[in-house]
Amino acid sequence: MGRVDTIILDADRRIGGPYTLAAALLEHLVPPALERRPDLVAAHDIEIRAAAPRMRDAVPARRRSLADDLPRAQRVLVPGARRSLRIANGLAEFVRDHLTGAGALALIVTNLGEADHTDGEFVAVLRRRLGPGLLRIEDGPSAPGTGPLPADFDRYRDEGFHHAMAESGLERLRGLTYEDDPGGWQHLLQRVAAALEAIEREDEARELYDRARRLSTDPKHRATVAYATAMILVRHHDPARRDPEQALAWINEAITITSLLPDPRERAFHLGFDLNGKALVEVRRGRHDAAMDLVQQAIDLAEAHLPGEHPIHRLVLHANRAQLLAAAGRTDQALADYTRAVEADPGYPDYYLDRGNLLHRLGRAEEALADYEAVMRLSPPFPEAYYNRSELRFAEGDLEGARADLDHTLELDPEFAPAYVNRSGMAGAMGDYELARKDVERGLALAPRDPHLLCVLGQVEQAAGRHPEAQAAYDQALELDPDLVAAWASRAELAYEHGDNGAALADLTRALKLEETAELLFNRSVVYRAAGRPDKARQDLLKAAQLAPGDEDVGRALAEV
């Protein structure tokens, strides 16, 4: 083993807020990387600039989006709470690739228990993704500072550092009264409450909004608070806590106020924002046509009164209309709206992902692949892009590529439950039931009522000869999702193995009503023959031959009946 450098860094968030530790590490690693591998630094510009603001002069922004050149008031898209995980993964890949050529590092971290959420997440990713041969992390002593928390609220808002915004903002609000600075108090309260919502502390956000209503009579502020309350009620992280009807009352209050704003430009923006919010409420109420009308009203307001300004607001509206159009089956119009959003801000990755999903649904695999890979280029590591590409590769028969993408998805985010669904199903189909069981167990720990995982669990139990357990898993999967074809087909196979041809036929018939495929028809023909009904078997085989004319198994079976 070669020489190992040792550095000691302090993670106390009171020093620099989010990414205190990461910034110190980057200030140690980036200068030599700029000399040896400037391409590596450029490839991680977003992550380095987000984590280490003092290095922005040395690391120019290579990947830029529309928001970078707009006034802050027009940057209406605030990053979600999961963005910090993408940043952490990108930073980890930079550290890994730099150390691979520069030599191993021992990192002693003091005050790790006092780190901001971002640094805690970063250290967890480093430990998961970098072996001790490259980076060894040791906990150092703890002697936390006692001063106030940093309060760079513009940075926290722009980068989506919601934990820091919540903690530092609440600390600042405790020392600030409405009477001291009504405008500043209202602005900070809105930011802090939004951050609390983002990190699933909605009850605390609601308390802040209620406090604002008791103190403020400013129309725009009260409208914003009413809108935000409605959004809590339709987007609460616990579905059982959602209440679309109560949300409707709050969003109508917001619209009532913003409809009366005297300035037409100000009214167009704020009212359009609220109409867009009401559209989500109507979607939750099952009124998709009403939602479409509301988004169209917001678009009309923006086009009439906001020419040349608020471009992000407008592209969000078109993307939202695209989602509604796609749900209504108006796919050509939906694609046009997604494309408009992408072309308005070609550096923003999320709408490529949405458009790629629609293209995938339409069977336009090459175009979907191009969109997913655009996300990979434009963004720090984005688990969903790799997951979605794995589905494309699987559909094309590239099992090795699909498996690699699923592996990478879970390397980036071990809590990405859908990837366990697909990887366990793939492992089960290939006969690797031990791996399938491990993935099912990991997935069910995250999503214990996922019917797809329960279906794979049934297949695993069936392969192990644990038939009662398999039956119970299939039954539970179908109770949760009566339209899950794979569960009907698998339960039919289990019944057939036990000689219960009647149950097998009933389950296969239910599966075929949901999705008529050559494979299901062939399987039902097998059961019909076992039940002494060759005429029914032949009918199924003839249909299967029409759906899959080159299938050799179907051809042989037809010759035998």
C-alpha positions as CSV (number, residue, x, y, z in Angstrom):
1,M,0.0,0.0,0.0
2,G,1.3,3.5,-0.9
3,R,1.5,6.6,1.2
4,V,-1.7,7.6,3.0
5,D,-2.2,11.3,3.8
6,T,-4.1,12.1,7.0
7,I,-6.1,15.3,7.5
8,I,-8.3,16.4,10.4
9,L,-11.5,18.4,9.5
10,D,-14.2,19.9,11.7
11,A,-17.9,19.1,10.7
12,D,-19.6,21.5,13.2
13,R,-22.4,23.2,11.3
14,R,-21.8,26.4,13.3
15,I,-18.7,27.0,11.2
16,G,-20.2,27.1,7.8
17,G,-23.7,25.6,7.8
18,P,-24.5,23.0,5.1
19,Y,-21.5,21.1,3.8
20,T,-19.0,22.6,6.4
21,L,-17.1,19.3,6.2
22,A,-17.5,18.8,2.5
23,A,-16.3,22.3,1.7
24,A,-13.2,21.8,3.8
25,L,-12.4,18.5,2.1
26,L,-13.0,20.0,-1.4
27,E,-10.7,22.9,-0.5
28,H,-8.0,20.3,0.2
29,L,-8.7,18.2,-2.9
30,V,-9.9,20.5,-5.7
31,P,-6.7,22.6,-6.2
32,P,-4.5,19.6,-7.0
33,A,-7.3,18.1,-9.1
34,L,-7.5,21.3,-11.1
35,E,-3.8,20.9,-12.0
36,R,-3.9,17.1,-12.7
37,R,-7.5,16.5,-13.9
38,P,-9.4,19.7,-14.7
39,D,-11.9,17.6,-16.6
40,L,-12.8,15.8,-13.4
41,V,-13.5,19.0,-11.6
42,A,-15.5,20.3,-14.6
43,A,-17.6,17.1,-14.6
44,H,-18.7,17.9,-11.0
45,D,-19.1,21.6,-11.2
46,I,-22.7,21.7,-9.8
47,E,-21.8,19.6,-6.7
48,I,-18.5,21.5,-5.9
49,R,-20.1,24.9,-6.3
50,A,-23.1,23.9,-4.2
51,A,-21.0,22.5,-1.4
52,A,-18.1,24.9,-1.4
53,P,-19.2,28.5,-2.3
54,R,-15.6,29.8,-1.8
55,M,-14.4,27.7,-4.7
56,R,-16.8,29.1,-7.2
57,D,-14.2,31.5,-8.8
58,A,-11.9,28.5,-9.3
59,V,-14.7,26.2,-10.6
60,P,-16.8,27.8,-13.3
61,A,-20.3,26.7,-13.9
62,R,-20.3,24.4,-16.9
63,R,-23.9,23.1,-16.5
64,R,-26.2,26.0,-16.3
65,S,-30.0,26.4,-16.2
66,L,-32.4,29.2,-16.8
67,A,-32.6,30.1,-13.1
68,D,-28.9,31.0,-13.0
69,D,-29.5,34.3,-14.9
70,L,-32.8,35.3,-13.3
71,P,-33.6,37.5,-10.3
72,R,-34.3,35.4,-7.3
73,A,-37.9,36.4,-7.2
74,Q,-38.4,34.6,-10.5
75,R,-36.7,31.4,-9.4
76,V,-39.9,29.7,-8.4
77,L,-38.5,26.1,-8.5
78,V,-36.9,25.3,-5.2
79,P,-34.9,22.1,-5.2
80,G,-36.5,19.2,-3.4
81,A,-35.2,17.5,-0.3
82,R,-33.7,14.6,-2.2
83,R,-31.3,16.9,-4.2
84,S,-28.8,16.8,-1.4
85,L,-28.4,13.0,-1.9
86,R,-27.6,13.6,-5.6
87,I,-25.0,16.2,-4.6
88,A,-23.5,13.8,-2.0
89,N,-23.2,11.1,-4.6
90,G,-21.6,13.4,-7.1
91,L,-19.1,14.6,-4.5
92,A,-18.3,11.0,-3.5
93,E,-17.6,10.2,-7.2
94,F,-15.3,13.2,-7.5
95,V,-13.4,12.1,-4.3
96,R,-13.2,8.5,-5.5
97,D,-11.9,9.4,-9.0
98,H,-9.4,11.9,-7.6
99,L,-8.0,9.7,-5.0
100,T,-7.8,6.8,-7.4
101,G,-5.0,8.7,-9.1
102,A,-3.6,10.8,-6.3
103,G,-3.4,8.3,-3.4
104,A,-5.4,7.2,-0.4
105,L,-6.6,9.5,2.4
106,A,-7.3,9.1,6.0
107,L,-9.9,11.6,7.2
108,I,-10.4,12.3,10.9
109,V,-13.7,14.2,11.4
110,T,-14.3,16.1,14.6
111,N,-17.7,17.1,15.8
112,L,-19.5,14.8,13.4
113,G,-22.4,14.7,15.7
114,E,-22.8,18.5,15.2
115,A,-22.8,18.3,11.4
116,D,-25.6,19.6,9.2
117,H,-27.8,17.1,7.6
118,T,-25.9,17.6,4.3
119,D,-22.6,16.6,5.8
120,G,-24.1,13.6,7.7
121,E,-25.5,12.4,4.4
122,F,-22.2,13.0,2.6
123,V,-20.2,11.0,5.2
124,A,-22.8,8.1,4.9
125,V,-22.4,8.1,1.1
126,L,-18.6,8.2,1.3
127,R,-18.6,5.2,3.7
128,R,-21.0,3.3,1.5
129,R,-19.3,3.9,-1.8
130,L,-15.6,4.3,-1.1
131,G,-13.6,1.5,0.4
132,P,-11.1,2.0,3.2
133,G,-8.3,1.4,0.7
134,L,-9.1,4.8,-0.8
135,L,-10.7,6.7,2.0
136,R,-10.7,5.8,5.7
137,I,-13.0,8.0,7.8
138,E,-12.6,8.1,11.6
139,D,-14.6,9.9,14.2
140,G,-12.5,12.5,16.0
141,P,-13.3,14.2,19.3
142,S,-16.3,16.4,19.8
143,A,-16.1,19.9,21.2
144,P,-19.0,21.8,19.5
145,G,-19.1,25.6,19.3
146,T,-21.7,27.6,21.1
147,G,-22.3,30.5,18.7
148,P,-25.3,31.2,16.5
149,L,-26.0,29.1,13.4
150,P,-25.0,30.6,10.1
151,A,-28.0,32.2,8.4
152,D,-27.2,32.3,4.7
153,F,-30.9,32.0,3.8
154,D,-30.6,32.9,0.1
155,R,-28.1,30.1,-0.3
156,Y,-30.2,27.6,1.7
157,R,-33.3,28.4,-0.4
158,D,-31.5,28.3,-3.8
159,E,-29.7,25.0,-3.1
160,G,-32.6,23.3,-1.3
161,F,-30.8,23.0,2.0
162,H,-34.0,22.6,3.9
163,H,-32.7,21.3,7.2
164,A,-30.4,24.3,7.6
165,M,-33.2,26.7,6.5
166,A,-35.5,25.1,9.1
167,E,-33.0,25.1,12.0
168,S,-31.4,28.4,11.4
169,G,-34.6,30.1,10.4
170,L,-36.4,28.9,13.5
171,E,-33.5,30.2,15.6
172,R,-33.7,33.6,13.9
173,L,-37.5,33.8,14.2
174,R,-37.2,33.2,18.0
175,G,-35.3,36.5,18.2
176,L,-37.5,38.4,15.7
177,T,-41.0,39.9,16.2
178,Y,-43.5,40.8,13.6
179,E,-43.5,44.4,14.9
180,D,-39.7,44.7,14.5
181,D,-39.8,44.1,10.7
182,P,-43.2,42.9,9.3
183,G,-41.9,42.4,5.7
184,G,-38.7,40.6,6.8
185,W,-40.6,38.5,9.4
186,Q,-43.2,37.4,6.8
187,H,-40.5,36.6,4.2
188,L,-38.5,34.5,6.6
189,L,-41.5,32.7,8.0
190,Q,-42.6,31.6,4.6
191,R,-39.2,30.3,3.8
192,V,-38.9,28.4,7.0
193,A,-42.3,26.9,6.8
194,A,-41.7,25.8,3.2
195,A,-38.5,24.1,4.4
196,L,-40.3,22.3,7.2
197,E,-42.8,21.0,4.7
198,A,-40.0,19.7,2.5
199,I,-38.5,17.7,5.3
200,E,-41.9,16.2,6.3
201,R,-42.4,18.4,9.4
202,E,-45.7,19.7,8.2
203,D,-47.3,20.2,11.7
204,E,-44.6,22.7,12.5
205,A,-45.1,24.4,9.2
206,R,-48.8,24.6,9.8
207,E,-48.2,26.2,13.2
208,L,-46.1,28.9,11.6
209,Y,-48.8,29.6,9.0
210,D,-51.4,29.9,11.8
211,R,-49.2,32.3,13.6
212,A,-48.8,34.4,10.5
213,R,-52.6,34.5,10.1
214,R,-53.0,35.8,13.6
215,L,-50.5,38.7,13.0
216,S,-50.5,39.7,9.4
217,T,-53.1,41.5,7.3
218,D,-50.9,41.9,4.2
219,P,-52.9,40.5,1.3
220,K,-50.1,38.9,-0.7
221,H,-48.7,37.3,2.5
222,R,-52.1,35.9,3.6
223,A,-52.7,34.5,0.1
224,T,-49.3,32.8,0.1
225,V,-50.0,31.3,3.5
226,A,-53.5,30.1,2.4
227,Y,-51.9,28.5,-0.7
228,A,-49.2,26.8,1.4
229,T,-51.8,25.5,3.8
230,A,-53.7,24.0,0.9
231,M,-50.5,22.3,-0.4
232,I,-49.8,20.7,3.0
233,L,-53.4,19.3,2.9
234,V,-52.9,17.7,-0.5
235,R,-49.2,16.8,-0.4
236,H,-48.7,15.6,3.2
237,H,-46.1,12.8,3.2
238,D,-48.7,10.7,5.1
239,P,-51.5,10.0,2.7
240,A,-53.9,9.5,5.7
241,R,-53.4,13.1,6.7
242,R,-54.4,14.5,3.3
243,D,-57.7,16.3,3.0
244,P,-58.5,17.7,-0.5
245,E,-61.8,19.2,0.6
246,Q,-60.2,21.3,3.3
247,A,-57.5,22.1,0.9
248,L,-60.1,23.4,-1.6
249,A,-61.4,25.9,1.0
250,W,-57.8,27.3,1.6
251,I,-56.9,27.5,-2.0
252,N,-60.1,29.3,-2.8
253,E,-59.2,31.9,-0.1
254,A,-55.8,32.4,-1.8
255,I,-57.5,32.9,-5.2
256,T,-60.0,35.3,-3.8
257,I,-57.2,37.5,-2.5
258,T,-54.9,37.4,-5.5
259,S,-57.8,38.0,-7.9
260,L,-58.1,41.4,-6.2
261,L,-54.5,42.5,-6.5
262,P,-54.6,45.9,-8.4
263,D,-51.4,45.5,-10.5
264,P,-52.2,43.3,-13.6
265,R,-48.6,41.8,-13.8
266,E,-48.5,41.1,-10.1
267,R,-52.0,39.7,-10.2
268,A,-51.2,37.5,-13.3
269,F,-48.3,35.9,-11.5
270,H,-49.8,35.3,-8.1
271,L,-53.2,34.4,-9.3
272,G,-51.6,32.0,-11.9
273,F,-49.6,30.4,-9.1
274,D,-52.7,29.9,-7.0
275,L,-54.8,28.5,-10.0
276,N,-52.0,26.0,-10.6
277,G,-52.2,25.0,-7.0
278,K,-55.9,24.6,-7.2
279,A,-55.4,22.3,-10.2
280,L,-53.5,19.9,-7.9
281,V,-56.3,20.0,-5.4
282,E,-58.8,19.1,-8.2
283,V,-56.6,16.2,-9.3
284,R,-56.7,14.9,-5.8
285,R,-60.5,15.3,-5.9
286,G,-60.6,13.3,-9.1
287,R,-61.7,16.2,-11.2
288,H,-59.1,16.2,-14.0
289,D,-61.0,18.3,-16.5
290,A,-61.4,21.1,-13.9
291,A,-57.7,20.9,-13.2
292,M,-56.9,21.2,-16.9
293,D,-59.1,24.3,-17.2
294,L,-57.3,25.9,-14.2
295,V,-53.9,25.4,-15.6
296,Q,-55.1,26.8,-18.9
297,Q,-56.3,29.9,-17.1
298,A,-52.9,30.3,-15.5
299,I,-51.2,29.9,-18.9
300,D,-53.5,32.5,-20.5
301,L,-52.8,35.0,-17.6
302,A,-49.0,34.5,-18.0
303,E,-49.1,34.9,-21.8
304,A,-51.3,38.1,-21.6
305,H,-49.5,39.9,-18.8
306,L,-46.0,38.4,-18.2
307,P,-44.3,38.7,-21.6
308,G,-40.5,38.5,-21.2
309,E,-40.6,37.7,-17.4
310,H,-41.2,34.8,-15.1
311,P,-40.1,32.2,-17.7
312,I,-39.8,29.4,-15.1
313,H,-43.4,30.0,-14.0
314,R,-44.5,29.6,-17.5
315,L,-42.5,26.4,-18.2
316,V,-43.8,24.9,-15.0
317,L,-47.4,25.6,-16.2
318,H,-46.7,23.9,-19.5
319,A,-45.1,20.9,-17.8
320,N,-48.1,20.6,-15.5
321,R,-50.5,20.8,-18.4
322,A,-48.4,18.1,-20.1
323,Q,-48.9,15.8,-17.1
324,L,-52.7,16.3,-17.2
325,L,-52.8,15.8,-21.0
326,A,-50.8,12.6,-20.7
327,A,-53.2,11.3,-18.1
328,A,-56.1,12.1,-20.4
329,G,-54.5,10.2,-23.3
330,R,-53.8,13.3,-25.3
331,T,-50.2,12.2,-25.8
332,D,-49.2,14.3,-28.8
333,Q,-50.2,17.5,-27.0
334,A,-48.5,16.3,-23.8
335,L,-45.3,15.7,-25.7
336,A,-45.5,19.2,-27.2
337,D,-45.9,20.8,-23.8
338,Y,-43.0,18.8,-22.3
339,T,-40.9,19.7,-25.3
340,R,-41.8,23.4,-24.8
341,A,-40.7,23.1,-21.1
342,V,-37.4,21.4,-22.1
343,E,-36.6,23.9,-24.8
344,A,-37.4,26.8,-22.4
345,D,-34.7,25.5,-20.0
346,P,-32.5,22.9,-21.6
347,G,-30.2,22.8,-18.6
348,Y,-33.0,21.7,-16.2
349,P,-33.1,17.9,-15.9
350,D,-36.4,17.0,-14.4
351,Y,-38.6,17.6,-17.5
352,Y,-36.4,15.4,-19.6
353,L,-37.2,12.6,-17.2
354,D,-40.9,13.3,-17.4
355,R,-40.8,13.4,-21.2
356,G,-38.7,10.3,-21.3
357,N,-41.3,8.4,-19.3
358,L,-44.1,9.4,-21.7
359,L,-41.9,8.4,-24.7
360,H,-41.2,5.1,-23.0
361,R,-44.9,4.6,-22.5
362,L,-45.5,5.2,-26.2
363,G,-42.9,2.7,-27.2
364,R,-40.5,5.3,-28.5
365,A,-37.5,3.7,-26.8
366,E,-34.6,5.5,-28.5
367,E,-36.1,9.0,-27.8
368,A,-36.8,8.0,-24.2
369,L,-33.2,6.8,-23.8
370,A,-31.9,10.1,-25.2
371,D,-33.9,11.9,-22.5
372,Y,-32.8,9.7,-19.7
373,E,-29.2,10.1,-20.7
374,A,-29.7,13.9,-20.9
375,V,-30.7,13.8,-17.3
376,M,-27.5,11.9,-16.5
377,R,-25.4,14.5,-18.2
378,L,-27.1,17.6,-16.8
379,S,-27.6,16.5,-13.2
380,P,-25.6,15.2,-10.3
381,P,-26.3,11.4,-10.1
382,F,-30.0,11.0,-10.5
383,P,-31.2,7.5,-9.4
384,E,-34.5,7.7,-11.3
385,A,-32.7,8.2,-14.6
386,Y,-30.7,4.9,-14.2
387,Y,-33.8,3.1,-12.9
388,N,-35.8,4.2,-15.9
389,R,-33.0,3.3,-18.3
390,S,-32.9,-0.2,-16.7
391,E,-36.6,-0.7,-17.7
392,L,-35.8,0.2,-21.3
393,R,-32.8,-2.1,-21.4
394,F,-34.9,-5.0,-19.9
395,A,-37.6,-4.5,-22.5
396,E,-34.9,-4.8,-25.2
397,G,-33.5,-8.0,-23.8
398,D,-30.4,-6.4,-22.4
399,L,-30.5,-8.1,-19.0
400,E,-26.9,-7.4,-18.1
401,G,-27.4,-3.7,-18.8
402,A,-30.7,-3.6,-17.0
403,R,-29.1,-5.3,-14.0
404,A,-26.1,-2.9,-14.0
405,D,-28.5,0.1,-14.0
406,L,-30.5,-1.3,-11.1
407,D,-27.3,-2.0,-9.2
408,H,-26.2,1.6,-9.7
409,T,-29.6,3.0,-8.8
410,L,-29.4,1.2,-5.4
411,E,-25.8,2.2,-5.0
412,L,-26.9,5.9,-5.3
413,D,-30.0,5.4,-3.2
414,P,-30.4,2.2,-1.1
415,E,-33.9,3.4,-0.2
416,F,-35.2,3.4,-3.8
417,A,-37.8,0.7,-3.3
418,P,-39.0,0.3,-6.9
419,A,-35.4,-0.9,-7.8
420,Y,-35.7,-3.7,-5.4
421,V,-39.0,-4.7,-7.0
422,N,-37.4,-5.0,-10.5
423,R,-34.1,-6.5,-9.4
424,S,-35.7,-9.1,-7.3
425,G,-38.1,-10.0,-10.1
426,M,-35.2,-10.2,-12.5
427,A,-33.3,-12.4,-10.1
428,G,-36.3,-14.7,-9.6
429,A,-36.9,-15.0,-13.4
430,M,-33.2,-16.1,-13.7
431,G,-33.6,-18.6,-10.9
432,D,-31.4,-16.8,-8.4
433,Y,-33.9,-17.1,-5.6
434,E,-31.4,-16.4,-2.8
435,L,-30.7,-12.9,-4.3
436,A,-34.4,-12.4,-5.0
437,R,-35.2,-13.1,-1.4
438,K,-32.6,-10.6,-0.1
439,D,-33.9,-7.9,-2.4
440,V,-37.5,-8.6,-1.5
441,E,-36.7,-8.4,2.2
442,R,-34.9,-5.1,1.7
443,G,-37.7,-3.7,-0.4
444,L,-40.5,-4.8,2.0
445,A,-38.6,-3.1,4.9
446,L,-39.1,0.1,2.9
447,A,-42.5,-0.6,1.4
448,P,-44.2,-3.4,3.4
449,R,-47.4,-3.2,1.4
450,D,-45.9,-3.2,-2.1
451,P,-47.9,-5.7,-4.1
452,H,-45.1,-6.3,-6.6
453,L,-42.7,-7.1,-3.9
454,L,-45.2,-9.5,-2.3
455,C,-45.7,-11.2,-5.7
456,V,-42.0,-11.8,-6.0
457,L,-41.9,-13.0,-2.4
458,G,-44.6,-15.5,-3.4
459,Q,-42.4,-16.7,-6.3
460,V,-39.4,-17.1,-4.0
461,E,-41.4,-19.0,-1.4
462,Q,-42.9,-21.2,-4.1
463,A,-39.5,-22.0,-5.5
464,A,-38.4,-23.0,-2.0
465,G,-41.3,-25.4,-1.6
466,R,-43.0,-23.2,1.1
467,H,-46.4,-23.3,-0.5
468,P,-48.6,-21.9,2.3
469,E,-46.2,-18.9,2.6
470,A,-46.4,-18.4,-1.2
471,Q,-50.2,-18.6,-1.2
472,A,-50.3,-16.0,1.6
473,A,-48.0,-13.7,-0.3
474,Y,-50.0,-13.9,-3.5
475,D,-53.3,-13.4,-1.7
476,Q,-51.9,-10.3,0.0
477,A,-50.6,-8.9,-3.2
478,L,-53.9,-9.4,-5.0
479,E,-55.8,-7.9,-2.0
480,L,-53.6,-4.7,-2.4
481,D,-53.7,-4.7,-6.2
482,P,-56.5,-6.8,-7.9
483,D,-55.1,-5.8,-11.3
484,L,-51.7,-7.3,-10.8
485,V,-51.4,-9.8,-13.7
486,A,-48.2,-11.4,-12.4
487,A,-49.8,-12.3,-9.1
488,W,-52.8,-13.9,-10.8
489,A,-50.5,-15.9,-13.1
490,S,-48.2,-17.0,-10.3
491,R,-51.0,-18.0,-8.0
492,A,-52.5,-20.0,-10.9
493,E,-49.1,-21.8,-11.3
494,L,-49.1,-22.6,-7.5
495,A,-52.7,-24.0,-7.8
496,Y,-51.7,-26.1,-10.8
497,E,-48.7,-27.6,-8.9
498,H,-51.2,-28.7,-6.2
499,G,-53.5,-30.3,-8.8
500,D,-56.2,-27.7,-8.3
501,N,-57.0,-27.1,-12.0
502,G,-60.2,-25.2,-11.2
503,A,-58.4,-22.6,-9.2
504,A,-55.6,-22.4,-11.7
505,L,-58.1,-21.8,-14.6
506,A,-60.0,-19.2,-12.6
507,D,-56.8,-17.2,-11.8
508,L,-55.5,-17.5,-15.4
509,T,-58.8,-16.4,-16.8
510,R,-58.8,-13.3,-14.5
511,A,-55.2,-12.5,-15.7
512,L,-56.2,-12.8,-19.3
513,K,-59.1,-10.4,-18.8
514,L,-56.5,-7.9,-17.6
515,E,-53.9,-8.6,-20.3
516,E,-54.1,-11.1,-23.1
517,T,-50.6,-12.5,-23.9
518,A,-49.4,-15.6,-25.7
519,E,-47.7,-16.8,-22.6
520,L,-50.8,-16.6,-20.5
521,L,-52.9,-18.3,-23.2
522,F,-50.3,-21.1,-23.5
523,N,-50.3,-21.6,-19.7
524,R,-54.1,-21.8,-19.6
525,S,-54.0,-24.3,-22.5
526,V,-51.8,-26.5,-20.4
527,V,-54.2,-26.4,-17.5
528,Y,-57.2,-27.1,-19.8
529,R,-55.4,-30.2,-21.2
530,A,-54.7,-31.4,-17.6
531,A,-58.4,-30.9,-16.8
532,G,-59.5,-33.0,-19.8
533,R,-60.7,-30.1,-22.0
534,P,-58.6,-30.3,-25.2
535,D,-61.1,-28.2,-27.2
536,K,-60.6,-25.3,-24.9
537,A,-56.8,-25.9,-24.9
538,R,-56.8,-25.7,-28.7
539,Q,-58.8,-22.4,-28.7
540,D,-56.2,-20.8,-26.4
541,L,-53.3,-22.1,-28.5
542,L,-54.8,-20.8,-31.7
543,K,-55.1,-17.3,-30.1
544,A,-51.5,-17.6,-28.8
545,A,-50.3,-18.5,-32.3
546,Q,-51.9,-15.3,-33.6
547,L,-50.2,-13.2,-30.9
548,A,-46.8,-14.9,-31.2
549,P,-46.7,-16.7,-34.7
550,G,-43.1,-17.8,-34.3
551,D,-43.4,-19.4,-30.9
552,E,-42.1,-23.0,-31.1
553,D,-43.7,-24.1,-27.9
554,V,-47.1,-23.0,-29.1
555,G,-46.5,-24.7,-32.5
556,R,-45.6,-28.0,-30.9
557,A,-48.6,-27.9,-28.5
558,L,-50.9,-27.2,-31.4
559,A,-49.6,-30.3,-33.2
560,E,-50.5,-32.4,-30.1
561,V,-54.1,-31.4,-29.6
